[in-house]
Structure formats: C-alpha cells, structure tokens
Amino acid sequence: MKINWNDVVSDEDIVLRLRKIIKDSGLQQKKLATLMKTPYSQTCALITGRKTLRGEHIISFCRALKITPNDLLGFVEEDKMQELYTGAS
C-alpha cells in the first residue's frame, strides 16, 4: 500500500512493511544483519518491533535491502499516485 505525503505512518506500519520487504527479498536475517553491520540480536529486535526503529536503522536497512527510505515508508509522489490509481502517464 502506498501512502500520501500527508498520511501518518506509525511505527507498526513501518515494521510490517519492513517484514514484507525482507520476506520478498529472500534474504535471511543473519545475512541481513551482516550486510547492516549490526548484531543479529539487534536486527531481530528491530524486525520484530521489540526495539524502536530510528533513522540510522532505517538507513541501514535501506542500504542492505537496496531500497529507498520512501520504499520502506511507503511514500510515493502525488503525480506517481495519480498514475498508480488511474493508469495515466
């Protein structure tokens, strides 16, 4: 689900989106932790929501997963939203 710039994104939304992106990537959590250069236990705590994601974590996840912060947060530009919902280009 893509969201509008004016929408509020909760921590739970980000964690759920992160889990889906990780699952879709096929990366195992240990490999992801290695790519992020963080301890496996910390990576697991972030993925499960036991530890709060901060900016530095978001950047690390994005780099390791080769996505943008907008991908993780679900943001899309207004004109891109129009294209998504109407098929217009």
PyMOL commands that set and color helices and strands:
alter all, ss='L'
color gray80, all
select helices_A, chain A and resi 11-25+29-36+40-48+55-65+69-73+78-86
alter helices_A, ss='H'
color red, helices_A
deselect
rebuild
show_as cartoon
